[in-house]
Structures are given as structure tokens and as C-alpha cells.
Amino acid sequence: MEIKISGLRKYYTSEGKTIKALDDVDLRIPANTIFTLLGPSGCGKTTLLRCIVGLETPDAGEIRIGDEIVWSHKEKIYLPTEKRRLGMVFQTYAIWPHMNVFDNVAYPLQVQKLSKDEIRKRVAKTLSFVQLEGFERRPATKLSGGQQQRVALARALVAEPKVILFDEPLSNLDAKLREETRKELKQFLTELKITAIYVTHDRLEALALSDTIAVMRSGKIVETGNPHQIYFGAENSFVADFIGRANLIPGTVLNGTGHDTLVDSKIGRFSCKKADFDPGAEITLCIRPEFIRPKKAADLEVNEFSTDNRPSINLVRGKLETMLFIGDTCEGEIRVGETLLMVRFDPDTDIKEGDEVAFQIPPRHCLLMAR
């Protein structure tokens, strides 16, 4: 079920000041996809989710689910939450501790006054889907965090909603369980072929789960795209920095040369991925730490960095100032003049703090964006 949001506004008043929680949000969420609202705390993502489900009343705009307008300021339309046929999984799961698993999942169907036989069939089918067969009589308080998350998902799915919404549902799990549950959730939602709206501030969740990501800031949608586009082709420096660690370096466009754009920056002159900027434009050069692959300067051969008859293109020399071992990788900082660049190393590297290093960045990994 497709969702269209037009000109949505939501204001709050605090200490005499008006806060724009949602500021003219326009959004199209395609049917049968996993659509993630990503952003820092206070950016408006949960407010937007609550407006869609009907738990918040906007101040202006329109929300359409499928062919039906569920809220419109202009048309004075308001469809109550219970009539929007939406499922929702909350951050706290909202599992009733006095009920067992069966009763927790069956509750939405009991409210609809379905027959006991129909309720049994639907609950059994849904629990099987989330891999909780045999847990029907288990008290909710005896479940692990991951199992409670599955019960919450089953309860949201059992009424066969048109759309299911998630408000940071994995944030209460430990790191390892969160990773495992993330994989399961992706598989469940893909198999269901249902429209899912997922709210999170965790970039790894957004990248792993989503078909489309909308990055929010200060009540606005800053940028929308699939995970690959958002990570490798962000058009906004806030988005580039929020979606992953990034070295953001001020620079100035010199000219465009064929497939590349030439820029001057604080760490040198770079040939970058082609971008639509005029000569003289002030830009931000974005380089991801994982694309910086340093070698000890003392170990370099004379023409090691010469490629395609362009000797020493995008070659940078510096000094490794810090190194931190974190298991599957090492994170470090290389000083180039007055600039510190974040970098990642293989965990078995022989480069140490204080070593003089050099590295080369291919133009395709040098991303330019407006400052």
C-alpha cells in the first residue's frame, strides 16, 4: 500500500517558543517496500510516524494511504487510528506482562470480535511465521528480549494490516541480539511483501534493512535514496556524515576535466568524481575512511602510485598520530598538515603510531557536495 504525505506540518509550543516538529514534509512511500526514516533525536521522525498512524494530529497537510485520505487539514478529514488498518511495533514492545504469548498476539483479533476458531488459526499461522511455535502458553515475563520483539511483531501482523510501522524496535536489545534480530526482521518483511515504515537513529539498521532511506533533520526530509545511493552518493554533508564516518574537507572547484572534477583542498589537489559545480565554487570533499589504504612511506617504490599514465594522482602523505584496535579492524588518524583524517586498517597491519605514511584515493571515491 503506497503512502503519500503532502505539506505536513506539526508545531509544538514550549516556553513561549514555537517548535517545528514537522516542517512542510512531502514524501512518497512506495508500496511493498521497507522505508526507513533516519535521523538524530529530535529530528521529527517519530512525530511523522505517529501522524501517519493517527496518534498525533498535524497542523497542516495531507496523509493518503493507498487511495484513501486518512487526514487532511484542507478537507477536514480525520480517520481514527483503529480504522486505518495499520500495525505498529513500539520501542518498548508494549507486551502485556499478565498475558501469555497467545493472548498477547490474539488481542487485536479479540477486539475485532472474530470467532475463537478464526483467532486460533491466525495466531498459529503468525507465530509460525515469526518462529515462535510452541510458545503459545509461555508467560510474557519469561521471554527474552528478542522473543518479546517477535511477539510484538506477531501482534502487529496478526490483523493483516495494510502497513506496519516500527518505532526503533531494536534499541533495547544488546548488540549481538540486535544484529541477529535485524537479519530476521529483514527476512520477515521481505517475505511478507508489505509496506513497512521503520524509524531509527541507527545508521547500520537503516543500511541493512531498507529499500529506501529518508534522512531527516530539524523536521525536514534532507535526502532520500536507496542505501547505496545515500552512502556513496550523498548530496548533503550532513547526510554523508550521519550515514557513516566521513572525512569532510573544505575545498574549491578548479575545473572539470573529462569524467572528473578537479578541486583544491586543505590536503592537496584532487581529481574527483564528476560533479555539477562551476569553477570557483566552494565545496566539501567527502572521503570515507575505508577508502584510505595507507602504506609506510619508507616502503614505497618510486612509481607505486602511478596509474593510467597519471603519476601520483590524488596522492597524500602524512603521519599516523593515533591507532585504536577494535577487533575486526583498526581505526586511526593521519595528520596531513593541519587536518586529521580518519582511516581504517586491517587488524594485522604493521603500521604503527608515528609512522610516515602515504595513500592514494581513486577519483570515484572522492565525493563533492555543496558546503
C-alpha positions as a Python dict, from the first residue, in 0.01 Angstrom:
ca = {
    (1, 'M'): (0, 0, 0),
    (2, 'E'): (151, 331, -110),
    (3, 'I'): (158, 626, 129),
    (4, 'K'): (167, 990, 16),
    (5, 'I'): (235, 1279, 252),
    (6, 'S'): (192, 1637, 134),
    (7, 'G'): (285, 1961, 309),
    (8, 'L'): (268, 1803, 653),
    (9, 'R'): (330, 2037, 944),
    (10, 'K'): (330, 1978, 1317),
    (11, 'Y'): (411, 2252, 1567),
    (12, 'Y'): (463, 2243, 1943),
    (13, 'T'): (483, 2532, 2186),
    (14, 'S'): (744, 2519, 2461),
    (15, 'E'): (834, 2804, 2698),
    (16, 'G'): (664, 3052, 2470),
    (17, 'K'): (852, 2932, 2160),
    (18, 'T'): (709, 2753, 1857),
    (19, 'I'): (895, 2436, 1764),
    (20, 'K'): (852, 2299, 1411),
    (21, 'A'): (849, 1923, 1466),
    (22, 'L'): (747, 1872, 1102),
    (23, 'D'): (813, 2150, 853),
    (24, 'D'): (629, 2104, 520),
    (25, 'V'): (714, 1735, 477),
    (26, 'D'): (645, 1589, 132),
    (27, 'L'): (705, 1217, 100),
    (28, 'R'): (605, 922, -114),
    (29, 'I'): (648, 576, 38),
    (30, 'P'): (621, 306, -232),
    (31, 'A'): (403, 1, -174),
    (32, 'N'): (557, -326, -52),
    (33, 'T'): (893, -177, 43),
    (34, 'I'): (1086, -117, 365),
    (35, 'F'): (1109, 260, 403),
    (36, 'T'): (1328, 398, 681),
    (37, 'L'): (1311, 739, 847),
    (38, 'L'): (1664, 802, 972),
    (39, 'G'): (1789, 1093, 1177),
    (40, 'P'): (1914, 1217, 1514),
    (41, 'S'): (1695, 1253, 1822),
    (42, 'G'): (1450, 1541, 1786),
    (43, 'C'): (1455, 1550, 1405),
    (44, 'G'): (1082, 1468, 1374),
    (45, 'K'): (1094, 1107, 1258),
    (46, 'T'): (881, 963, 1541),
    (47, 'T'): (637, 1256, 1515),
    (48, 'L'): (595, 1178, 1145),
    (49, 'L'): (534, 810, 1224),
    (50, 'R'): (276, 899, 1488),
    (51, 'C'): (97, 1132, 1246),
    (52, 'I'): (73, 851, 990),
    (53, 'V'): (-71, 608, 1244),
    (54, 'G'): (-307, 872, 1388),
    (55, 'L'): (-154, 915, 1734),
    (56, 'E'): (-65, 1279, 1659),
    (57, 'T'): (-278, 1541, 1482),
    (58, 'P'): (-84, 1754, 1231),
    (59, 'D'): (-143, 2127, 1193),
    (60, 'A'): (-146, 2128, 811),
    (61, 'G'): (-110, 1899, 511),
    (62, 'E'): (-249, 1568, 397),
    (63, 'I'): (-185, 1195, 453),
    (64, 'R'): (-307, 942, 199),
    (65, 'I'): (-282, 563, 247),
    (66, 'G'): (-350, 387, -78),
    (67, 'D'): (-643, 564, -242),
    (68, 'E'): (-787, 685, 87),
    (69, 'I'): (-719, 1020, 254),
    (70, 'V'): (-683, 946, 627),
    (71, 'W'): (-606, 1303, 731),
    (72, 'S'): (-646, 1637, 557),
    (73, 'H'): (-644, 1982, 708),
    (74, 'K'): (-796, 2139, 399),
    (75, 'E'): (-1071, 1876, 353),
    (76, 'K'): (-1124, 1841, 731),
    (77, 'I'): (-1082, 1464, 713),
    (78, 'Y'): (-971, 1256, 1010),
    (79, 'L'): (-984, 878, 1006),
    (80, 'P'): (-936, 731, 1356),
    (81, 'T'): (-630, 514, 1422),
    (82, 'E'): (-831, 192, 1457),
    (83, 'K'): (-983, 240, 1109),
    (84, 'R'): (-653, 294, 926),
    (85, 'R'): (-568, -78, 930),
    (86, 'L'): (-210, -20, 1038),
    (87, 'G'): (12, -236, 1257),
    (88, 'M'): (270, -83, 1490),
    (89, 'V'): (569, -213, 1686),
    (90, 'F'): (684, 21, 1961),
    (91, 'Q'): (1030, 73, 2106),
    (92, 'T'): (921, -83, 2438),
    (93, 'Y'): (726, -364, 2258),
    (94, 'A'): (423, -291, 2487),
    (95, 'I'): (390, -661, 2572),
    (96, 'W'): (128, -717, 2842),
    (97, 'P'): (306, -895, 3129),
    (98, 'H'): (-14, -1051, 3271),
    (99, 'M'): (-85, -1230, 2942),
    (100, 'N'): (81, -1528, 2780),
    (101, 'V'): (212, -1523, 2424),
    (102, 'F'): (-114, -1645, 2267),
    (103, 'D'): (-327, -1381, 2440),
    (104, 'N'): (-82, -1102, 2356),
    (105, 'V'): (-93, -1189, 1987),
    (106, 'A'): (-466, -1264, 1982),
    (107, 'Y'): (-572, -937, 2144),
    (108, 'P'): (-623, -732, 1820),
    (109, 'L'): (-844, -1012, 1683),
    (110, 'Q'): (-1045, -1033, 2006),
    (111, 'V'): (-1110, -659, 1980),
    (112, 'Q'): (-1245, -722, 1629),
    (113, 'K'): (-1470, -991, 1781),
    (114, 'L'): (-1360, -1266, 1544),
    (115, 'S'): (-1460, -1624, 1619),
    (116, 'K'): (-1241, -1829, 1853),
    (117, 'D'): (-1163, -2072, 1571),
    (118, 'E'): (-1052, -1792, 1338),
    (119, 'I'): (-840, -1638, 1614),
    (120, 'R'): (-666, -1972, 1681),
    (121, 'K'): (-589, -2021, 1313),
    (122, 'R'): (-449, -1670, 1263),
    (123, 'V'): (-241, -1673, 1582),
    (124, 'A'): (-94, -2015, 1499),
    (125, 'K'): (-7, -1900, 1146),
    (126, 'T'): (154, -1577, 1268),
    (127, 'L'): (354, -1740, 1548),
    (128, 'S'): (482, -1995, 1300),
    (129, 'F'): (592, -1714, 1070),
    (130, 'V'): (794, -1544, 1346),
    (131, 'Q'): (932, -1881, 1462),
    (132, 'L'): (755, -1893, 1797),
    (133, 'E'): (560, -2216, 1756),
    (134, 'G'): (520, -2390, 2091),
    (135, 'F'): (543, -2064, 2288),
    (136, 'E'): (168, -2002, 2299),
    (137, 'R'): (131, -2063, 2674),
    (138, 'R'): (463, -1912, 2776),
    (139, 'P'): (420, -1613, 3015),
    (140, 'A'): (536, -1286, 2858),
    (141, 'T'): (768, -1222, 3154),
    (142, 'K'): (958, -1545, 3078),
    (143, 'L'): (1062, -1434, 2729),
    (144, 'S'): (1399, -1296, 2621),
    (145, 'G'): (1425, -951, 2464),
    (146, 'G'): (1446, -1098, 2115),
    (147, 'Q'): (1142, -1320, 2176),
    (148, 'Q'): (940, -1025, 2308),
    (149, 'Q'): (1029, -835, 1993),
    (150, 'R'): (892, -1123, 1785),
    (151, 'V'): (571, -1131, 1991),
    (152, 'A'): (527, -758, 1927),
    (153, 'L'): (582, -820, 1555),
    (154, 'A'): (334, -1109, 1554),
    (155, 'R'): (71, -896, 1730),
    (156, 'A'): (119, -622, 1469),
    (157, 'L'): (90, -872, 1182),
    (158, 'V'): (-195, -1092, 1300),
    (159, 'A'): (-467, -844, 1197),
    (160, 'E'): (-322, -842, 842),
    (161, 'P'): (-257, -465, 825),
    (162, 'K'): (-204, -270, 505),
    (163, 'V'): (106, -108, 652),
    (164, 'I'): (327, -189, 951),
    (165, 'L'): (522, 80, 1137),
    (166, 'F'): (826, 37, 1362),
    (167, 'D'): (945, 293, 1619),
    (168, 'E'): (1308, 197, 1700),
    (169, 'P'): (1207, -162, 1791),
    (170, 'L'): (1561, -298, 1837),
    (171, 'S'): (1707, -24, 2056),
    (172, 'N'): (1651, -219, 2380),
    (173, 'L'): (1843, -528, 2264),
    (174, 'D'): (2211, -591, 2324),
    (175, 'A'): (2446, -552, 2027),
    (176, 'K'): (2470, -919, 1925),
    (177, 'L'): (2098, -988, 1960),
    (178, 'R'): (2021, -666, 1773),
    (179, 'E'): (2232, -786, 1481),
    (180, 'E'): (2062, -1127, 1473),
    (181, 'T'): (1713, -980, 1504),
    (182, 'R'): (1787, -728, 1230),
    (183, 'K'): (1855, -1014, 987),
    (184, 'E'): (1536, -1194, 1088),
    (185, 'L'): (1327, -879, 1055),
    (186, 'K'): (1461, -809, 707),
    (187, 'Q'): (1372, -1165, 604),
    (188, 'F'): (1023, -1146, 759),
    (189, 'L'): (934, -816, 592),
    (190, 'T'): (1074, -922, 255),
    (191, 'E'): (866, -1241, 260),
    (192, 'L'): (552, -1055, 365),
    (193, 'K'): (570, -809, 73),
    (194, 'I'): (410, -544, 292),
    (195, 'T'): (472, -171, 320),
    (196, 'A'): (690, -114, 627),
    (197, 'I'): (792, 222, 774),
    (198, 'Y'): (1088, 194, 1008),
    (199, 'V'): (1211, 472, 1238),
    (200, 'T'): (1567, 462, 1371),
    (201, 'H'): (1868, 674, 1458),
    (202, 'D'): (2098, 375, 1395),
    (203, 'R'): (2264, 403, 1053),
    (204, 'L'): (2358, 31, 1047),
    (205, 'E'): (1993, -68, 1092),
    (206, 'A'): (1891, 173, 817),
    (207, 'L'): (2154, 45, 573),
    (208, 'A'): (2087, -323, 648),
    (209, 'L'): (1707, -318, 647),
    (210, 'S'): (1593, -58, 398),
    (211, 'D'): (1488, -46, 39),
    (212, 'T'): (1472, 333, 72),
    (213, 'I'): (1609, 572, 336),
    (214, 'A'): (1484, 924, 407),
    (215, 'V'): (1727, 1123, 621),
    (216, 'M'): (1558, 1383, 843),
    (217, 'R'): (1688, 1692, 1015),
    (218, 'S'): (1501, 1966, 1203),
    (219, 'G'): (1160, 1849, 1086),
    (220, 'K'): (1254, 1825, 717),
    (221, 'I'): (1344, 1547, 474),
    (222, 'V'): (1702, 1628, 376),
    (223, 'E'): (1767, 1350, 126),
    (224, 'T'): (1606, 1027, 3),
    (225, 'G'): (1755, 728, -178),
    (226, 'N'): (1842, 361, -155),
    (227, 'P'): (2118, 263, 92),
    (228, 'H'): (2387, 254, -177),
    (229, 'Q'): (2292, 599, -309),
    (230, 'I'): (2276, 753, 37),
    (231, 'Y'): (2609, 607, 147),
    (232, 'F'): (2817, 651, -168),
    (233, 'G'): (2642, 941, -337),
    (234, 'A'): (2510, 1173, -66),
    (235, 'E'): (2447, 1526, -192),
    (236, 'N'): (2448, 1685, 154),
    (237, 'S'): (2738, 1697, 401),
    (238, 'F'): (2505, 1634, 698),
    (239, 'V'): (2373, 1318, 530),
    (240, 'A'): (2724, 1199, 437),
    (241, 'D'): (2844, 1242, 794),
    (242, 'F'): (2534, 1095, 958),
    (243, 'I'): (2505, 782, 743),
    (244, 'G'): (2867, 682, 808),
    (245, 'R'): (3202, 808, 924),
    (246, 'A'): (3336, 1061, 677),
    (247, 'N'): (3630, 1294, 630),
    (248, 'L'): (3476, 1627, 525),
    (249, 'I'): (3737, 1864, 385),
    (250, 'P'): (3671, 2221, 260),
    (251, 'G'): (3781, 2286, -98),
    (252, 'T'): (3737, 2495, -411),
    (253, 'V'): (3650, 2373, -761),
    (254, 'L'): (3922, 2445, -1019),
    (255, 'N'): (3765, 2298, -1332),
    (256, 'G'): (3603, 1994, -1488),
    (257, 'T'): (3825, 1762, -1689),
    (258, 'G'): (3652, 1488, -1886),
    (259, 'H'): (3497, 1247, -1639),
    (260, 'D'): (3646, 1415, -1331),
    (261, 'T'): (3622, 1745, -1142),
    (262, 'L'): (3947, 1899, -1021),
    (263, 'V'): (3944, 2062, -676),
    (264, 'D'): (4194, 2227, -446),
    (265, 'S'): (4166, 2136, -76),
    (266, 'K'): (4349, 2166, 255),
    (267, 'I'): (4516, 1829, 195),
    (268, 'G'): (4608, 1887, -168),
    (269, 'R'): (4471, 1890, -520),
    (270, 'F'): (4224, 1614, -605),
    (271, 'S'): (4065, 1473, -916),
    (272, 'C'): (3713, 1379, -803),
    (273, 'K'): (3400, 1209, -925),
    (274, 'K'): (3233, 1437, -1181),
    (275, 'A'): (3005, 1692, -1014),
    (276, 'D'): (2799, 1984, -1141),
    (277, 'F'): (2988, 2277, -985),
    (278, 'D'): (3120, 2590, -1152),
    (279, 'P'): (3490, 2681, -1126),
    (280, 'G'): (3549, 2876, -806),
    (281, 'A'): (3261, 2711, -617),
    (282, 'E'): (3330, 2638, -251),
    (283, 'I'): (3261, 2271, -186),
    (284, 'T'): (3312, 1994, 68),
    (285, 'L'): (3527, 1697, -30),
    (286, 'C'): (3400, 1375, 131),
    (287, 'I'): (3633, 1076, 167),
    (288, 'R'): (3522, 765, 356),
    (289, 'P'): (3783, 617, 597),
    (290, 'E'): (3752, 272, 440),
    (291, 'F'): (3884, 402, 107),
    (292, 'I'): (4205, 533, 262),
    (293, 'R'): (4459, 249, 241),
    (294, 'P'): (4790, 376, 374),
    (295, 'K'): (5134, 225, 330),
    (296, 'K'): (5454, 310, 508),
    (297, 'A'): (5620, 588, 314),
    (298, 'A'): (5959, 423, 366),
    (299, 'D'): (5839, 106, 191),
    (300, 'L'): (5708, 276, -125),
    (301, 'E'): (5863, 213, -461),
    (302, 'V'): (5925, 504, -697),
    (303, 'N'): (5623, 460, -928),
    (304, 'E'): (5395, 261, -700),
    (305, 'F'): (5116, 520, -708),
    (306, 'S'): (5132, 593, -1083),
    (307, 'T'): (4821, 473, -1268),
    (308, 'D'): (4680, 525, -1618),
    (309, 'N'): (4972, 750, -1716),
    (310, 'R'): (4873, 992, -1440),
    (311, 'P'): (5158, 975, -1190),
    (312, 'S'): (5078, 1039, -824),
    (313, 'I'): (4714, 1134, -885),
    (314, 'N'): (4536, 1205, -554),
    (315, 'L'): (4848, 1108, -361),
    (316, 'V'): (4856, 1214, 4),
    (317, 'R'): (5140, 1188, 254),
    (318, 'G'): (5105, 1224, 629),
    (319, 'K'): (5185, 1086, 971),
    (320, 'L'): (4985, 832, 1169),
    (321, 'E'): (4902, 1000, 1501),
    (322, 'T'): (4665, 755, 1669),
    (323, 'M'): (4574, 388, 1631),
    (324, 'L'): (4294, 201, 1808),
    (325, 'F'): (4245, -176, 1781),
    (326, 'I'): (3874, -270, 1793),
    (327, 'G'): (3884, -636, 1689),
    (328, 'D'): (3789, -678, 1325),
    (329, 'T'): (3963, -355, 1226),
    (330, 'C'): (4190, -79, 1349),
    (331, 'E'): (4084, 284, 1348),
    (332, 'G'): (4340, 558, 1326),
    (333, 'E'): (4402, 924, 1248),
    (334, 'I'): (4652, 1052, 993),
    (335, 'R'): (4769, 1411, 1015),
    (336, 'V'): (4808, 1590, 682),
    (337, 'G'): (4916, 1945, 754),
    (338, 'E'): (4655, 2084, 994),
    (339, 'T'): (4396, 1821, 900),
    (340, 'L'): (4328, 1490, 1079),
    (341, 'L'): (4187, 1216, 857),
    (342, 'M'): (4002, 915, 996),
    (343, 'V'): (4125, 587, 849),
    (344, 'R'): (4070, 213, 889),
    (345, 'F'): (4339, -55, 877),
    (346, 'D'): (4344, -432, 857),
    (347, 'P'): (4378, -560, 1214),
    (348, 'D'): (4713, -728, 1132),
    (349, 'T'): (4875, -413, 989),
    (350, 'D'): (5236, -345, 1078),
    (351, 'I'): (5188, 34, 1061),
    (352, 'K'): (5233, 197, 1399),
    (353, 'E'): (5172, 535, 1558),
    (354, 'G'): (5436, 783, 1445),
    (355, 'D'): (5497, 618, 1105),
    (356, 'E'): (5512, 835, 794),
    (357, 'V'): (5250, 703, 551),
    (358, 'A'): (5116, 767, 203),
    (359, 'F'): (4793, 674, 31),
    (360, 'Q'): (4605, 735, -292),
    (361, 'I'): (4231, 787, -336),
    (362, 'P'): (4067, 690, -668),
    (363, 'P'): (3856, 977, -811),
    (364, 'R'): (3539, 768, -786),
    (365, 'H'): (3576, 768, -407),
    (366, 'C'): (3622, 1147, -382),
    (367, 'L'): (3268, 1281, -343),
    (368, 'L'): (3187, 1650, -381),
    (369, 'M'): (2894, 1830, -222),
    (370, 'A'): (2785, 2187, -158),
    (371, 'R'): (2935, 2343, 151),
}
